[in-house]
Amino acid sequence: MESFIAHIEQFHPGWIYLILFFSGVLEYIFPPFPGDSIILFGAFLAAKGVINIHYAFTATSLGFILGLSLLYWFGLKKGRQFFVKRNTRFFSIKTLTKTELHFQKYGWLLIVLHRFLFSLRMIVILLAGIGQLPFKRVLAFSMVSLILWNVLLFYLGFVLQLSYETISYYFQYSSNLFYLIVFLGAIIYLLVKRVKASE
């Protein structure tokens, strides 16, 4: 892990910010993409001081905003029938209908919380576009979710970094202890062997 991080440190920070930005974008427009995992690793690097935390946070937030905007406008332009006809794995009719029912009851609340809904987060924004909700209002309500989610990811990144240092310390300590035990065991074995040979 240390060698991998050392390799990443050779990159210009701008490239890392760019990766974090596009990870935020792809989180919305390509659901299988593990954007949150990459951003969490970015937060880990920020905690280690490899990159600037403010730039990293801004890059991911802007990525989220662009991804959300693209998804909203896609739903606005294509409409409900586009997704019903295709019935894909990530936007199935069943999931779409189920989310629509919730959307009718809790529309704006779902938008505020959409980042925390995981498998439904993309459909919520699509429905906002399909339903032709005012974009500025959708974006304003979504910012609550975006910022809270990003804060959570970066907090977890810092926790991960602290845990990593603790684990690394004890691993190094246990490794040294292991080598010491092996060394002492070898000495005792040689001494016992020598005593037996002299008898």
NORSUL-V967898 format. One record per helix or strand of 2 or more residues. SS is the DSSP state (a for helix, b for strand). FROM is the first residue (numbers start at 1). TO is the last residue. If there is no record, write none. Layout:
ss & from & to
SS & FROM & TO
SS & FROM & TO
This chain:
ss & from & to
a & 2 & 8
a & 13 & 29
a & 35 & 48
a & 53 & 78
a & 80 & 86
a & 93 & 116
a & 118 & 130
a & 135 & 198
